[in-house]
Amino acid sequence: MDTWLQWITVIFGAGGVGYLLIDRFARTREQKGSDSADMVSKISDAFDKTLQTTMRYSQEVIDKMKQDDERNERRYKELEVRYAKLETRFDEKEADREYLKEIVSRSVECKFLKEGHNNECPVLRGNQKRLAAKCKSCSDKVEEKRKANQ
């Protein structure tokens, strides 16, 4: 059985070598040149296809990055607007705090507030922001008005 396999292998091997030798000597130069040209054109086509595929995927990546950049830019602008609003609110609260601080500093000896008549206090009536406040100089101002009226 082994000898049959050996004979078959030798026959097919010799046939392959024989085919290559016949092909080498039987072909003309033009046929060999056209085969080389076909090979070069196939290699060139393969490189071209690879280049086009790479360029297409690269463009897709670039487009995706541009979309991400635009989205990040919009988000950044939204955050800037939100920060500006918060900064404005903080400044308003700081101004209110200073306003209240001024009123409270003037309210230490308020005659009307001690008696419970908040609506008679001229400083509190002038409180345009309607913030909770007390006044210091009410008694002085009212006393001066009373003396002027008498």
C-alpha positions as CSV (number, residue, x, y, z in Angstrom):
1,M,0.0,0.0,0.0
2,D,2.8,2.3,0.8
3,T,4.4,1.8,-2.6
4,W,1.3,2.8,-4.4
5,L,1.2,6.1,-2.5
6,Q,4.8,6.7,-3.3
7,W,4.3,6.0,-7.0
8,I,1.3,8.3,-7.1
9,T,3.2,11.1,-5.3
10,V,6.2,10.7,-7.6
11,I,3.9,10.8,-10.7
12,F,2.0,13.9,-9.6
13,G,5.2,15.6,-8.4
14,A,6.9,14.9,-11.8
15,G,3.8,16.1,-13.6
16,G,3.9,19.4,-11.7
17,V,7.6,19.9,-12.4
18,G,7.0,19.0,-16.0
19,Y,4.2,21.4,-16.4
20,L,6.3,24.3,-15.0
21,L,9.2,23.4,-17.4
22,I,6.9,23.2,-20.4
23,D,5.2,26.5,-19.4
24,R,8.5,28.3,-19.0
25,F,9.9,27.3,-22.4
26,A,6.6,27.1,-24.3
27,R,5.5,30.7,-23.5
28,T,6.6,33.6,-25.6
29,R,8.1,36.8,-24.2
30,E,4.9,38.7,-24.9
31,Q,2.8,36.3,-22.9
32,K,5.3,36.5,-20.0
33,G,5.2,40.4,-20.3
34,S,1.4,40.5,-20.3
35,D,1.3,38.3,-17.2
36,S,3.7,40.7,-15.4
37,A,1.6,43.7,-16.5
38,D,-1.5,42.0,-15.2
39,M,0.2,41.2,-11.9
40,V,1.3,44.9,-11.6
41,S,-2.1,46.1,-12.4
42,K,-3.7,43.8,-9.9
43,I,-1.3,44.9,-7.2
44,S,-1.9,48.6,-8.1
45,D,-5.7,48.0,-7.9
46,A,-5.3,46.3,-4.5
47,F,-3.3,49.3,-3.2
48,D,-5.8,51.7,-4.6
49,K,-8.7,49.9,-3.0
50,T,-6.8,49.8,0.3
51,L,-6.1,53.6,0.1
52,Q,-9.7,54.4,-0.7
53,T,-11.0,52.3,2.2
54,T,-8.5,53.9,4.5
55,M,-9.4,57.4,3.4
56,R,-13.1,56.7,3.7
57,Y,-12.7,55.4,7.3
58,S,-10.4,58.3,8.1
59,Q,-13.0,60.8,6.9
60,E,-15.7,59.1,9.0
61,V,-13.4,59.4,12.0
62,I,-12.8,63.1,11.2
63,D,-16.5,63.7,10.8
64,K,-17.2,62.0,14.1
65,M,-14.6,64.1,15.8
66,K,-16.1,67.3,14.3
67,Q,-19.5,66.4,15.6
68,D,-18.0,65.7,19.1
69,D,-16.2,69.0,19.0
70,E,-19.4,70.9,18.0
71,R,-21.4,69.1,20.7
72,N,-18.7,69.9,23.3
73,E,-18.6,73.6,22.1
74,R,-22.3,73.9,22.5
75,R,-22.1,72.4,26.0
76,Y,-19.3,74.7,26.9
77,K,-21.4,77.7,25.8
78,E,-24.4,76.5,27.8
79,L,-22.2,76.2,30.9
80,E,-20.8,79.7,30.3
81,V,-24.3,81.1,30.1
82,R,-25.4,79.2,33.2
83,Y,-22.3,80.4,35.1
84,A,-23.0,84.0,34.1
85,K,-26.6,83.6,35.4
86,L,-25.3,82.2,38.7
87,E,-22.7,84.9,39.0
88,T,-25.4,87.5,38.4
89,R,-27.6,85.9,41.1
90,F,-24.7,85.8,43.5
91,D,-24.0,89.5,42.8
92,E,-27.6,90.3,43.5
93,K,-27.6,88.3,46.7
94,E,-24.4,90.1,47.7
95,A,-26.0,93.5,47.0
96,D,-29.1,92.5,49.0
97,R,-26.9,91.4,51.9
98,E,-25.1,94.8,51.9
99,Y,-28.4,96.6,51.7
100,L,-29.7,94.6,54.7
101,K,-26.5,95.2,56.5
102,E,-26.9,98.9,56.1
103,I,-30.5,98.9,57.3
104,V,-29.7,96.6,60.3
105,S,-26.9,98.9,61.3
106,R,-29.3,101.8,61.4
107,S,-32.0,99.9,63.3
108,V,-30.4,99.4,66.7
109,E,-32.5,102.0,68.6
110,C,-35.6,102.2,66.4
111,K,-38.5,103.6,68.5
112,F,-41.2,102.3,66.2
113,L,-39.8,98.8,66.0
114,K,-39.6,98.6,69.8
115,E,-43.2,99.6,70.1
116,G,-44.2,97.1,67.3
117,H,-45.3,99.6,64.7
118,N,-43.2,98.5,61.7
119,N,-45.3,100.3,59.2
120,E,-44.5,103.7,60.7
121,C,-40.7,103.3,60.3
122,P,-39.7,105.6,57.5
123,V,-36.6,103.5,56.6
124,L,-38.7,100.3,56.4
125,R,-41.3,102.1,54.3
126,G,-38.4,103.1,51.9
127,N,-37.3,99.5,51.7
128,Q,-38.0,99.0,48.0
129,K,-36.8,95.5,47.8
130,R,-39.2,94.4,50.6
131,L,-36.4,92.7,52.4
132,A,-36.7,91.9,56.1
133,A,-34.9,94.7,57.8
134,K,-34.8,97.0,60.9
135,C,-33.7,100.6,61.1
136,K,-31.6,102.6,63.5
137,S,-32.4,106.2,62.8
138,C,-36.2,106.1,62.7
139,S,-36.5,107.7,66.2
140,D,-34.1,110.4,65.3
141,K,-35.8,111.3,62.0
142,V,-39.3,111.2,63.5
143,E,-38.2,113.3,66.5
144,E,-36.7,115.8,64.1
145,K,-40.0,115.9,62.0
146,R,-42.1,116.4,65.2
147,K,-39.9,119.2,66.4
148,A,-40.1,120.8,62.9
149,N,-43.9,120.5,62.8
150,Q,-44.3,122.0,66.3
